[in-house]
């Protein structure tokens, strides 16, 4: 009976010791995690910020052309009728060159009166000077105008489109402006290159400082296009003369770029 009692007392002591050790372990673990949380959330959190740049180049797959159809006449009806007649010829020409209706967009249509100042009486002159002639603004006609944007998907045909539109007597002919119709995937690739560059810089700096990168806490991105270079003949800003030769336009390359700045927490 005495042996069993001694054995039980020994087991109780071992259990108490184990519980004490377990309690100390849990306390130390909790304290360590709390300190870590305090470090992450505190105002003295260490950070480093690095920038990265990435770019990809691509040949433009679309050309945009804008122009205006305008006509002056004595009446609004006559001015609009002439504009409509020219527009019909323009649309027929674009259809012949495989430009889809969805790629032709009217951006503005308007008409407005033209005024001329007409005198109603002559001035009177004396030895002391002349009085001004009296007059008023009089409507002498109307201008009808329509502005159109065209998207050319066969960029090799852009020169033909520009020349043909000029022969149809449109005005304010601008373009072609070469671009990329859908740059989403290219922008993502440029961003990935920029992030990789910033990350590589961060890893080197962290190693040199003897610290460890914990996580990304801030990210900013900027980017855009590089402007392609054109031949001199491609710089169309006014109407093309009738019977102008076909233009050979240089598409060049567009640069899609990304600039990123990443802030890392270090420990």
MIDREN-282095 format. One record per residue (C-alpha): residue in one letter; residue number from 1; y, z, x. Coordinates in Angstrom, 3 decimals. Last residue first. Layout:
<rec><rest>A</rest><nr>NUM</nr><y>Y</y><z>Z</z><x>X</x></rec>
...
***
This chain:
<rec><rest>X</rest><nr>267</nr><y>42.482</y><z>-40.927</z><x>13.420</x></rec>
<rec><rest>X</rest><nr>266</nr><y>44.125</y><z>-44.186</z><x>12.449</x></rec>
<rec><rest>X</rest><nr>265</nr><y>45.333</y><z>-45.497</z><x>9.129</x></rec>
<rec><rest>X</rest><nr>264</nr><y>45.931</y><z>-49.241</z><x>9.221</x></rec>
<rec><rest>X</rest><nr>263</nr><y>48.996</y><z>-51.225</z><x>8.134</x></rec>
<rec><rest>X</rest><nr>262</nr><y>48.503</y><z>-54.970</z><x>7.740</x></rec>
<rec><rest>X</rest><nr>261</nr><y>51.208</y><z>-57.617</z><x>8.015</x></rec>
<rec><rest>X</rest><nr>260</nr><y>50.250</y><z>-61.135</z><x>6.991</x></rec>
<rec><rest>X</rest><nr>259</nr><y>51.735</y><z>-64.569</z><x>7.605</x></rec>
<rec><rest>X</rest><nr>258</nr><y>49.923</y><z>-67.456</z><x>5.920</x></rec>
<rec><rest>X</rest><nr>257</nr><y>50.230</y><z>-71.174</z><x>6.481</x></rec>
<rec><rest>X</rest><nr>256</nr><y>49.476</y><z>-74.461</z><x>4.749</x></rec>
<rec><rest>X</rest><nr>255</nr><y>50.536</y><z>-77.309</z><x>7.026</x></rec>
<rec><rest>X</rest><nr>254</nr><y>50.867</y><z>-80.703</z><x>5.373</x></rec>
<rec><rest>X</rest><nr>253</nr><y>49.900</y><z>-83.783</z><x>7.327</x></rec>
<rec><rest>X</rest><nr>252</nr><y>51.584</y><z>-87.171</z><x>7.740</x></rec>
<rec><rest>X</rest><nr>251</nr><y>51.811</y><z>-89.417</z><x>4.699</x></rec>
<rec><rest>X</rest><nr>250</nr><y>53.492</y><z>-92.314</z><x>6.529</x></rec>
<rec><rest>X</rest><nr>249</nr><y>54.775</y><z>-94.889</z><x>4.075</x></rec>
<rec><rest>X</rest><nr>248</nr><y>54.330</y><z>-98.655</z><x>4.356</x></rec>
<rec><rest>X</rest><nr>247</nr><y>56.918</y><z>-100.032</z><x>1.942</x></rec>
<rec><rest>X</rest><nr>246</nr><y>56.374</y><z>-103.330</z><x>0.183</x></rec>
<rec><rest>X</rest><nr>245</nr><y>59.255</y><z>-105.727</z><x>0.758</x></rec>
<rec><rest>X</rest><nr>244</nr><y>62.373</y><z>-105.518</z><x>-1.425</x></rec>
<rec><rest>X</rest><nr>243</nr><y>62.605</y><z>-108.265</z><x>-4.042</x></rec>
<rec><rest>X</rest><nr>242</nr><y>65.381</y><z>-106.406</z><x>-5.901</x></rec>
<rec><rest>X</rest><nr>241</nr><y>67.120</y><z>-103.688</z><x>-3.938</x></rec>
<rec><rest>X</rest><nr>240</nr><y>65.668</y><z>-100.201</z><x>-4.052</x></rec>
<rec><rest>X</rest><nr>239</nr><y>67.738</y><z>-97.656</z><x>-5.981</x></rec>
<rec><rest>X</rest><nr>238</nr><y>68.858</y><z>-94.604</z><x>-4.042</x></rec>
<rec><rest>X</rest><nr>237</nr><y>67.258</y><z>-91.682</z><x>-2.174</x></rec>
<rec><rest>X</rest><nr>236</nr><y>64.268</y><z>-93.333</z><x>-0.516</x></rec>
<rec><rest>X</rest><nr>235</nr><y>63.422</y><z>-91.860</z><x>2.899</x></rec>
<rec><rest>X</rest><nr>234</nr><y>60.141</y><z>-93.730</z><x>3.342</x></rec>
<rec><rest>X</rest><nr>233</nr><y>61.685</y><z>-96.540</z><x>5.355</x></rec>
<rec><rest>X</rest><nr>232</nr><y>62.580</y><z>-94.046</z><x>8.109</x></rec>
<rec><rest>X</rest><nr>231</nr><y>58.902</y><z>-93.070</z><x>8.549</x></rec>
<rec><rest>X</rest><nr>230</nr><y>57.910</y><z>-89.730</z><x>7.143</x></rec>
<rec><rest>X</rest><nr>229</nr><y>57.176</y><z>-86.348</z><x>8.718</x></rec>
<rec><rest>X</rest><nr>228</nr><y>55.380</y><z>-83.743</z><x>6.654</x></rec>
<rec><rest>X</rest><nr>227</nr><y>57.177</y><z>-80.489</z><x>5.753</x></rec>
<rec><rest>X</rest><nr>226</nr><y>55.175</y><z>-77.382</z><x>6.679</x></rec>
<rec><rest>X</rest><nr>225</nr><y>54.168</y><z>-75.504</z><x>3.613</x></rec>
<rec><rest>X</rest><nr>224</nr><y>54.205</y><z>-71.816</z><x>2.785</x></rec>
<rec><rest>X</rest><nr>223</nr><y>53.376</y><z>-68.280</z><x>3.777</x></rec>
<rec><rest>X</rest><nr>222</nr><y>53.956</y><z>-64.587</z><x>3.192</x></rec>
<rec><rest>X</rest><nr>221</nr><y>51.550</y><z>-61.686</z><x>2.927</x></rec>
<rec><rest>X</rest><nr>220</nr><y>51.779</y><z>-57.903</z><x>2.843</x></rec>
<rec><rest>X</rest><nr>219</nr><y>49.001</y><z>-55.315</z><x>3.116</x></rec>
<rec><rest>X</rest><nr>218</nr><y>49.063</y><z>-51.500</z><x>3.154</x></rec>
<rec><rest>X</rest><nr>217</nr><y>46.589</y><z>-48.611</z><x>3.602</x></rec>
<rec><rest>X</rest><nr>216</nr><y>43.748</y><z>-50.319</z><x>5.462</x></rec>
<rec><rest>X</rest><nr>215</nr><y>41.090</y><z>-47.802</z><x>6.548</x></rec>
<rec><rest>X</rest><nr>214</nr><y>39.911</y><z>-45.431</z><x>9.239</x></rec>
<rec><rest>X</rest><nr>213</nr><y>40.675</y><z>-47.149</z><x>12.538</x></rec>
<rec><rest>X</rest><nr>212</nr><y>39.595</y><z>-44.904</z><x>15.396</x></rec>
<rec><rest>X</rest><nr>211</nr><y>41.766</y><z>-43.730</z><x>18.270</x></rec>
<rec><rest>X</rest><nr>210</nr><y>41.685</y><z>-44.031</z><x>22.048</x></rec>
<rec><rest>X</rest><nr>209</nr><y>45.029</y><z>-45.769</z><x>22.232</x></rec>
<rec><rest>X</rest><nr>208</nr><y>43.583</y><z>-48.768</z><x>24.081</x></rec>
<rec><rest>X</rest><nr>207</nr><y>40.671</y><z>-48.954</z><x>21.653</x></rec>
<rec><rest>X</rest><nr>206</nr><y>43.009</y><z>-48.752</z><x>18.648</x></rec>
<rec><rest>X</rest><nr>205</nr><y>45.183</y><z>-51.503</z><x>20.124</x></rec>
<rec><rest>X</rest><nr>204</nr><y>42.227</y><z>-53.822</z><x>20.650</x></rec>
<rec><rest>X</rest><nr>203</nr><y>40.844</y><z>-53.221</z><x>17.154</x></rec>
<rec><rest>X</rest><nr>202</nr><y>44.278</y><z>-53.706</z><x>15.597</x></rec>
<rec><rest>X</rest><nr>201</nr><y>44.840</y><z>-57.034</z><x>17.371</x></rec>
<rec><rest>X</rest><nr>200</nr><y>41.467</y><z>-58.301</z><x>16.125</x></rec>
<rec><rest>X</rest><nr>199</nr><y>42.329</y><z>-57.167</z><x>12.599</x></rec>
<rec><rest>X</rest><nr>198</nr><y>45.668</y><z>-59.007</z><x>12.653</x></rec>
<rec><rest>X</rest><nr>197</nr><y>43.974</y><z>-62.216</z><x>13.821</x></rec>
<rec><rest>X</rest><nr>196</nr><y>41.186</y><z>-61.926</z><x>11.248</x></rec>
<rec><rest>X</rest><nr>195</nr><y>43.762</y><z>-61.323</z><x>8.493</x></rec>
<rec><rest>X</rest><nr>194</nr><y>45.718</y><z>-64.449</z><x>9.499</x></rec>
<rec><rest>X</rest><nr>193</nr><y>42.575</y><z>-66.603</z><x>9.590</x></rec>
<rec><rest>X</rest><nr>192</nr><y>41.528</y><z>-65.325</z><x>6.167</x></rec>
<rec><rest>X</rest><nr>191</nr><y>45.016</y><z>-66.061</z><x>4.788</x></rec>
<rec><rest>X</rest><nr>190</nr><y>44.837</y><z>-69.669</z><x>6.045</x></rec>
<rec><rest>X</rest><nr>189</nr><y>41.426</y><z>-70.071</z><x>4.376</x></rec>
<rec><rest>X</rest><nr>188</nr><y>42.730</y><z>-68.635</z><x>1.085</x></rec>
<rec><rest>X</rest><nr>187</nr><y>45.730</y><z>-70.993</z><x>1.198</x></rec>
<rec><rest>X</rest><nr>186</nr><y>43.384</y><z>-73.932</z><x>1.719</x></rec>
<rec><rest>X</rest><nr>185</nr><y>41.248</y><z>-72.894</z><x>-1.259</x></rec>
<rec><rest>X</rest><nr>184</nr><y>44.289</y><z>-72.592</z><x>-3.523</x></rec>
<rec><rest>X</rest><nr>183</nr><y>46.058</y><z>-75.753</z><x>-2.302</x></rec>
<rec><rest>X</rest><nr>182</nr><y>45.495</y><z>-77.875</z><x>-5.375</x></rec>
<rec><rest>X</rest><nr>181</nr><y>47.652</y><z>-81.025</z><x>-5.612</x></rec>
<rec><rest>X</rest><nr>180</nr><y>48.545</y><z>-81.227</z><x>-1.939</x></rec>
<rec><rest>X</rest><nr>179</nr><y>51.965</y><z>-82.712</z><x>-1.205</x></rec>
<rec><rest>X</rest><nr>178</nr><y>53.815</y><z>-85.926</z><x>-0.394</x></rec>
<rec><rest>X</rest><nr>177</nr><y>57.320</y><z>-86.383</z><x>-1.764</x></rec>
<rec><rest>X</rest><nr>176</nr><y>57.764</y><z>-90.067</z><x>-2.552</x></rec>
<rec><rest>X</rest><nr>175</nr><y>60.541</y><z>-89.808</z><x>-3.155</x></rec>
<rec><rest>X</rest><nr>174</nr><y>63.802</y><z>-90.130</z><x>-5.031</x></rec>
<rec><rest>X</rest><nr>173</nr><y>65.135</y><z>-92.996</z><x>-7.163</x></rec>
<rec><rest>X</rest><nr>172</nr><y>68.543</y><z>-92.038</z><x>-8.527</x></rec>
<rec><rest>X</rest><nr>171</nr><y>68.645</y><z>-95.288</z><x>-10.517</x></rec>
<rec><rest>X</rest><nr>170</nr><y>66.106</y><z>-97.569</z><x>-12.192</x></rec>
<rec><rest>X</rest><nr>169</nr><y>66.679</y><z>-101.307</z><x>-11.891</x></rec>
<rec><rest>X</rest><nr>168</nr><y>63.110</y><z>-102.509</z><x>-12.503</x></rec>
<rec><rest>X</rest><nr>167</nr><y>62.974</y><z>-103.833</z><x>-8.927</x></rec>
<rec><rest>X</rest><nr>166</nr><y>63.436</y><z>-100.268</z><x>-7.689</x></rec>
<rec><rest>X</rest><nr>165</nr><y>60.486</y><z>-99.105</z><x>-9.744</x></rec>
<rec><rest>X</rest><nr>164</nr><y>58.311</y><z>-101.768</z><x>-8.168</x></rec>
<rec><rest>X</rest><nr>163</nr><y>59.293</y><z>-100.776</z><x>-4.622</x></rec>
<rec><rest>X</rest><nr>162</nr><y>58.580</y><z>-97.083</z><x>-5.226</x></rec>
<rec><rest>X</rest><nr>161</nr><y>55.234</y><z>-97.793</z><x>-6.895</x></rec>
<rec><rest>X</rest><nr>160</nr><y>54.115</y><z>-100.152</z><x>-4.118</x></rec>
<rec><rest>X</rest><nr>159</nr><y>55.004</y><z>-97.563</z><x>-1.488</x></rec>
<rec><rest>X</rest><nr>158</nr><y>53.064</y><z>-94.868</z><x>-3.335</x></rec>
<rec><rest>X</rest><nr>157</nr><y>49.843</y><z>-96.917</z><x>-3.436</x></rec>
<rec><rest>X</rest><nr>156</nr><y>48.287</y><z>-95.192</z><x>-0.414</x></rec>
<rec><rest>X</rest><nr>155</nr><y>48.941</y><z>-91.902</z><x>-2.213</x></rec>
<rec><rest>X</rest><nr>154</nr><y>46.489</y><z>-92.774</z><x>-4.994</x></rec>
<rec><rest>X</rest><nr>153</nr><y>47.274</y><z>-89.692</z><x>-7.071</x></rec>
<rec><rest>X</rest><nr>152</nr><y>50.839</y><z>-90.738</z><x>-7.870</x></rec>
<rec><rest>X</rest><nr>151</nr><y>52.691</y><z>-88.127</z><x>-9.953</x></rec>
<rec><rest>X</rest><nr>150</nr><y>55.718</y><z>-89.537</z><x>-11.749</x></rec>
<rec><rest>X</rest><nr>149</nr><y>58.857</y><z>-87.639</z><x>-12.769</x></rec>
<rec><rest>X</rest><nr>148</nr><y>61.276</y><z>-89.116</z><x>-15.312</x></rec>
<rec><rest>X</rest><nr>147</nr><y>64.977</y><z>-88.673</z><x>-16.124</x></rec>
<rec><rest>X</rest><nr>146</nr><y>66.477</y><z>-90.371</z><x>-19.199</x></rec>
<rec><rest>X</rest><nr>145</nr><y>70.099</y><z>-91.372</z><x>-19.748</x></rec>
<rec><rest>X</rest><nr>144</nr><y>72.246</y><z>-92.848</z><x>-22.494</x></rec>
<rec><rest>X</rest><nr>143</nr><y>75.926</y><z>-93.355</z><x>-21.704</x></rec>
<rec><rest>X</rest><nr>142</nr><y>78.445</y><z>-93.973</z><x>-24.506</x></rec>
<rec><rest>X</rest><nr>141</nr><y>81.605</y><z>-95.982</z><x>-24.982</x></rec>
<rec><rest>X</rest><nr>140</nr><y>85.389</y><z>-96.030</z><x>-25.044</x></rec>
<rec><rest>X</rest><nr>139</nr><y>86.052</y><z>-92.555</z><x>-26.458</x></rec>
<rec><rest>X</rest><nr>138</nr><y>89.793</y><z>-91.905</z><x>-26.165</x></rec>
<rec><rest>X</rest><nr>137</nr><y>91.514</y><z>-89.212</z><x>-24.166</x></rec>
<rec><rest>X</rest><nr>136</nr><y>95.175</y><z>-88.815</z><x>-25.097</x></rec>
<rec><rest>X</rest><nr>135</nr><y>98.652</y><z>-89.990</z><x>-24.160</x></rec>
<rec><rest>X</rest><nr>134</nr><y>102.312</y><z>-89.136</z><x>-23.648</x></rec>
<rec><rest>X</rest><nr>133</nr><y>104.225</y><z>-90.398</z><x>-20.638</x></rec>
<rec><rest>X</rest><nr>132</nr><y>105.901</y><z>-87.719</z><x>-18.597</x></rec>
<rec><rest>X</rest><nr>131</nr><y>109.701</y><z>-87.227</z><x>-18.788</x></rec>
<rec><rest>X</rest><nr>130</nr><y>111.650</y><z>-88.771</z><x>-15.951</x></rec>
<rec><rest>X</rest><nr>129</nr><y>114.408</y><z>-87.302</z><x>-13.792</x></rec>
<rec><rest>X</rest><nr>128</nr><y>118.006</y><z>-86.024</z><x>-13.942</x></rec>
<rec><rest>X</rest><nr>127</nr><y>119.595</y><z>-89.437</z><x>-13.758</x></rec>
<rec><rest>X</rest><nr>126</nr><y>117.510</y><z>-90.380</z><x>-16.728</x></rec>
<rec><rest>X</rest><nr>125</nr><y>113.960</y><z>-91.664</z><x>-17.214</x></rec>
<rec><rest>X</rest><nr>124</nr><y>112.048</y><z>-91.692</z><x>-20.483</x></rec>
<rec><rest>X</rest><nr>123</nr><y>108.258</y><z>-91.801</z><x>-20.394</x></rec>
<rec><rest>X</rest><nr>122</nr><y>106.250</y><z>-94.478</z><x>-22.118</x></rec>
<rec><rest>X</rest><nr>121</nr><y>104.363</y><z>-93.778</z><x>-25.304</x></rec>
<rec><rest>X</rest><nr>120</nr><y>100.754</y><z>-93.632</z><x>-26.510</x></rec>
<rec><rest>X</rest><nr>119</nr><y>99.055</y><z>-93.590</z><x>-23.147</x></rec>
<rec><rest>X</rest><nr>118</nr><y>95.272</y><z>-93.985</z><x>-22.920</x></rec>
<rec><rest>X</rest><nr>117</nr><y>92.957</y><z>-91.707</z><x>-20.974</x></rec>
<rec><rest>X</rest><nr>116</nr><y>89.417</y><z>-93.063</z><x>-21.031</x></rec>
<rec><rest>X</rest><nr>115</nr><y>86.364</y><z>-91.144</z><x>-22.177</x></rec>
<rec><rest>X</rest><nr>114</nr><y>82.656</y><z>-91.907</z><x>-21.997</x></rec>
<rec><rest>X</rest><nr>113</nr><y>80.512</y><z>-90.215</z><x>-24.615</x></rec>
<rec><rest>X</rest><nr>112</nr><y>77.179</y><z>-88.503</z><x>-23.898</x></rec>
<rec><rest>X</rest><nr>111</nr><y>73.517</y><z>-89.297</z><x>-24.226</x></rec>
<rec><rest>X</rest><nr>110</nr><y>70.514</y><z>-87.268</z><x>-23.154</x></rec>
<rec><rest>X</rest><nr>109</nr><y>66.886</y><z>-87.230</z><x>-22.104</x></rec>
<rec><rest>X</rest><nr>108</nr><y>65.554</y><z>-84.876</z><x>-19.400</x></rec>
<rec><rest>X</rest><nr>107</nr><y>62.295</y><z>-84.088</z><x>-17.619</x></rec>
<rec><rest>X</rest><nr>106</nr><y>60.175</y><z>-86.943</z><x>-18.971</x></rec>
<rec><rest>X</rest><nr>105</nr><y>56.719</y><z>-86.599</z><x>-17.410</x></rec>
<rec><rest>X</rest><nr>104</nr><y>54.281</y><z>-89.244</z><x>-16.241</x></rec>
<rec><rest>X</rest><nr>103</nr><y>51.061</y><z>-87.877</z><x>-14.695</x></rec>
<rec><rest>X</rest><nr>102</nr><y>49.404</y><z>-87.180</z><x>-18.057</x></rec>
<rec><rest>X</rest><nr>101</nr><y>49.943</y><z>-90.840</z><x>-18.980</x></rec>
<rec><rest>X</rest><nr>100</nr><y>47.719</y><z>-91.913</z><x>-16.083</x></rec>
<rec><rest>X</rest><nr>99</nr><y>49.101</y><z>-94.080</z><x>-13.269</x></rec>
<rec><rest>X</rest><nr>98</nr><y>46.634</y><z>-96.914</z><x>-12.679</x></rec>
<rec><rest>X</rest><nr>97</nr><y>49.095</y><z>-99.415</z><x>-11.173</x></rec>
<rec><rest>X</rest><nr>96</nr><y>49.186</y><z>-101.568</z><x>-14.300</x></rec>
<rec><rest>X</rest><nr>95</nr><y>49.922</y><z>-98.380</z><x>-16.261</x></rec>
<rec><rest>X</rest><nr>94</nr><y>52.938</y><z>-97.702</z><x>-14.023</x></rec>
<rec><rest>X</rest><nr>93</nr><y>54.294</y><z>-101.209</z><x>-14.626</x></rec>
<rec><rest>X</rest><nr>92</nr><y>53.840</y><z>-100.896</z><x>-18.392</x></rec>
<rec><rest>X</rest><nr>91</nr><y>55.594</y><z>-97.515</z><x>-18.342</x></rec>
<rec><rest>X</rest><nr>90</nr><y>58.531</y><z>-98.965</z><x>-16.397</x></rec>
<rec><rest>X</rest><nr>89</nr><y>58.844</y><z>-101.974</z><x>-18.726</x></rec>
<rec><rest>X</rest><nr>88</nr><y>58.872</y><z>-99.685</z><x>-21.770</x></rec>
<rec><rest>X</rest><nr>87</nr><y>61.439</y><z>-97.446</z><x>-20.090</x></rec>
<rec><rest>X</rest><nr>86</nr><y>63.719</y><z>-100.433</z><x>-19.506</x></rec>
<rec><rest>X</rest><nr>85</nr><y>63.613</y><z>-101.282</z><x>-23.236</x></rec>
<rec><rest>X</rest><nr>84</nr><y>64.100</y><z>-97.636</z><x>-24.234</x></rec>
<rec><rest>X</rest><nr>83</nr><y>67.170</y><z>-97.398</z><x>-21.985</x></rec>
<rec><rest>X</rest><nr>82</nr><y>68.569</y><z>-100.566</z><x>-23.576</x></rec>
<rec><rest>X</rest><nr>81</nr><y>67.976</y><z>-99.222</z><x>-27.081</x></rec>
<rec><rest>X</rest><nr>80</nr><y>69.564</y><z>-95.876</z><x>-26.169</x></rec>
<rec><rest>X</rest><nr>79</nr><y>72.787</y><z>-97.552</z><x>-25.021</x></rec>
<rec><rest>X</rest><nr>78</nr><y>72.929</y><z>-99.845</z><x>-28.077</x></rec>
<rec><rest>X</rest><nr>77</nr><y>72.363</y><z>-96.984</z><x>-30.502</x></rec>
<rec><rest>X</rest><nr>76</nr><y>74.891</y><z>-94.739</z><x>-28.792</x></rec>
<rec><rest>X</rest><nr>75</nr><y>77.562</y><z>-97.408</z><x>-29.150</x></rec>
<rec><rest>X</rest><nr>74</nr><y>79.834</y><z>-99.340</z><x>-26.778</x></rec>
<rec><rest>X</rest><nr>73</nr><y>77.253</y><z>-99.345</z><x>-24.016</x></rec>
<rec><rest>X</rest><nr>72</nr><y>76.395</y><z>-97.649</z><x>-20.703</x></rec>
<rec><rest>X</rest><nr>71</nr><y>72.821</y><z>-97.452</z><x>-19.390</x></rec>
<rec><rest>X</rest><nr>70</nr><y>70.667</y><z>-94.964</z><x>-17.457</x></rec>
<rec><rest>X</rest><nr>69</nr><y>67.017</y><z>-94.753</z><x>-16.411</x></rec>
<rec><rest>X</rest><nr>68</nr><y>66.586</y><z>-92.006</z><x>-13.818</x></rec>
<rec><rest>X</rest><nr>67</nr><y>64.044</y><z>-91.487</z><x>-11.046</x></rec>
<rec><rest>X</rest><nr>66</nr><y>61.495</y><z>-89.072</z><x>-9.629</x></rec>
<rec><rest>X</rest><nr>65</nr><y>58.484</y><z>-89.739</z><x>-7.412</x></rec>
<rec><rest>X</rest><nr>64</nr><y>55.689</y><z>-87.328</z><x>-6.509</x></rec>
<rec><rest>X</rest><nr>63</nr><y>52.890</y><z>-88.188</z><x>-4.083</x></rec>
<rec><rest>X</rest><nr>62</nr><y>49.416</y><z>-86.606</z><x>-4.112</x></rec>
<rec><rest>X</rest><nr>61</nr><y>46.494</y><z>-86.150</z><x>-1.735</x></rec>
<rec><rest>X</rest><nr>60</nr><y>48.420</y><z>-84.926</z><x>1.293</x></rec>
<rec><rest>X</rest><nr>59</nr><y>46.338</y><z>-84.819</z><x>4.514</x></rec>
<rec><rest>X</rest><nr>58</nr><y>45.398</y><z>-81.250</z><x>5.368</x></rec>
<rec><rest>X</rest><nr>57</nr><y>46.327</y><z>-78.688</z><x>7.991</x></rec>
<rec><rest>X</rest><nr>56</nr><y>45.256</y><z>-75.058</z><x>8.125</x></rec>
<rec><rest>X</rest><nr>55</nr><y>47.275</y><z>-72.075</z><x>9.254</x></rec>
<rec><rest>X</rest><nr>54</nr><y>46.854</y><z>-68.431</z><x>10.171</x></rec>
<rec><rest>X</rest><nr>53</nr><y>49.209</y><z>-65.756</z><x>11.435</x></rec>
<rec><rest>X</rest><nr>52</nr><y>48.619</y><z>-62.049</z><x>11.933</x></rec>
<rec><rest>X</rest><nr>51</nr><y>50.790</y><z>-58.951</z><x>12.047</x></rec>
<rec><rest>X</rest><nr>50</nr><y>49.865</y><z>-55.412</z><x>13.077</x></rec>
<rec><rest>X</rest><nr>49</nr><y>50.899</y><z>-52.011</z><x>11.767</x></rec>
<rec><rest>X</rest><nr>48</nr><y>49.567</y><z>-48.715</z><x>13.171</x></rec>
<rec><rest>X</rest><nr>47</nr><y>49.250</y><z>-45.463</z><x>11.282</x></rec>
<rec><rest>X</rest><nr>46</nr><y>48.848</y><z>-41.734</z><x>11.895</x></rec>
<rec><rest>X</rest><nr>45</nr><y>49.010</y><z>-39.439</z><x>8.854</x></rec>
<rec><rest>X</rest><nr>44</nr><y>51.667</y><z>-36.774</z><x>9.389</x></rec>
<rec><rest>X</rest><nr>43</nr><y>52.787</y><z>-36.719</z><x>5.742</x></rec>
<rec><rest>X</rest><nr>42</nr><y>49.432</y><z>-35.459</z><x>4.610</x></rec>
<rec><rest>X</rest><nr>41</nr><y>46.934</y><z>-37.174</z><x>2.344</x></rec>
<rec><rest>X</rest><nr>40</nr><y>44.354</y><z>-38.338</z><x>4.852</x></rec>
<rec><rest>X</rest><nr>39</nr><y>44.738</y><z>-35.236</z><x>7.033</x></rec>
<rec><rest>X</rest><nr>38</nr><y>44.566</y><z>-32.935</z><x>4.029</x></rec>
<rec><rest>X</rest><nr>37</nr><y>41.399</y><z>-34.664</z><x>2.895</x></rec>
<rec><rest>X</rest><nr>36</nr><y>39.891</y><z>-34.143</z><x>6.332</x></rec>
<rec><rest>X</rest><nr>35</nr><y>40.928</y><z>-30.486</z><x>6.295</x></rec>
<rec><rest>X</rest><nr>34</nr><y>39.282</y><z>-30.081</z><x>2.901</x></rec>
<rec><rest>X</rest><nr>33</nr><y>36.135</y><z>-31.778</z><x>4.160</x></rec>
<rec><rest>X</rest><nr>32</nr><y>35.933</y><z>-29.427</z><x>7.153</x></rec>
<rec><rest>X</rest><nr>31</nr><y>36.575</y><z>-26.339</z><x>4.998</x></rec>
<rec><rest>X</rest><nr>30</nr><y>33.829</y><z>-27.369</z><x>2.596</x></rec>
<rec><rest>X</rest><nr>29</nr><y>31.368</y><z>-27.894</z><x>5.440</x></rec>
<rec><rest>X</rest><nr>28</nr><y>32.267</y><z>-24.523</z><x>7.043</x></rec>
<rec><rest>X</rest><nr>27</nr><y>31.849</y><z>-22.711</z><x>3.726</x></rec>
<rec><rest>X</rest><nr>26</nr><y>28.555</y><z>-24.454</z><x>2.935</x></rec>
<rec><rest>X</rest><nr>25</nr><y>27.185</y><z>-23.563</z><x>6.370</x></rec>
<rec><rest>X</rest><nr>24</nr><y>28.323</y><z>-19.914</z><x>6.093</x></rec>
<rec><rest>X</rest><nr>23</nr><y>26.662</y><z>-19.574</z><x>2.687</x></rec>
<rec><rest>X</rest><nr>22</nr><y>23.430</y><z>-21.131</z><x>4.005</x></rec>
<rec><rest>X</rest><nr>21</nr><y>23.387</y><z>-18.711</z><x>6.947</x></rec>
<rec><rest>X</rest><nr>20</nr><y>23.928</y><z>-15.737</z><x>4.619</x></rec>
<rec><rest>X</rest><nr>19</nr><y>21.226</y><z>-16.954</z><x>2.246</x></rec>
<rec><rest>X</rest><nr>18</nr><y>18.788</y><z>-17.330</z><x>5.124</x></rec>
<rec><rest>X</rest><nr>17</nr><y>19.565</y><z>-13.814</z><x>6.398</x></rec>
<rec><rest>X</rest><nr>16</nr><y>19.099</y><z>-12.375</z><x>2.898</x></rec>
<rec><rest>X</rest><nr>15</nr><y>15.786</y><z>-14.193</z><x>2.501</x></rec>
<rec><rest>X</rest><nr>14</nr><y>14.571</y><z>-12.979</z><x>5.885</x></rec>
<rec><rest>X</rest><nr>13</nr><y>15.496</y><z>-9.371</z><x>4.946</x></rec>
<rec><rest>X</rest><nr>12</nr><y>13.689</y><z>-9.650</z><x>1.603</x></rec>
<rec><rest>X</rest><nr>11</nr><y>10.602</y><z>-11.045</z><x>3.315</x></rec>
<rec><rest>X</rest><nr>10</nr><y>10.546</y><z>-8.137</z><x>5.771</x></rec>
<rec><rest>X</rest><nr>9</nr><y>10.874</y><z>-5.613</z><x>2.923</x></rec>
<rec><rest>X</rest><nr>8</nr><y>7.945</y><z>-7.248</z><x>1.144</x></rec>
<rec><rest>X</rest><nr>7</nr><y>5.797</y><z>-7.018</z><x>4.258</x></rec>
<rec><rest>X</rest><nr>6</nr><y>6.652</y><z>-3.334</z><x>4.754</x></rec>
<rec><rest>X</rest><nr>5</nr><y>5.742</y><z>-2.606</z><x>1.113</x></rec>
<rec><rest>X</rest><nr>4</nr><y>2.439</y><z>-4.472</z><x>1.468</x></rec>
<rec><rest>X</rest><nr>3</nr><y>1.596</y><z>-2.505</z><x>4.582</x></rec>
<rec><rest>X</rest><nr>2</nr><y>2.356</y><z>0.864</z><x>2.871</x></rec>
<rec><rest>X</rest><nr>1</nr><y>0.000</y><z>0.000</z><x>0.000</x></rec>
***
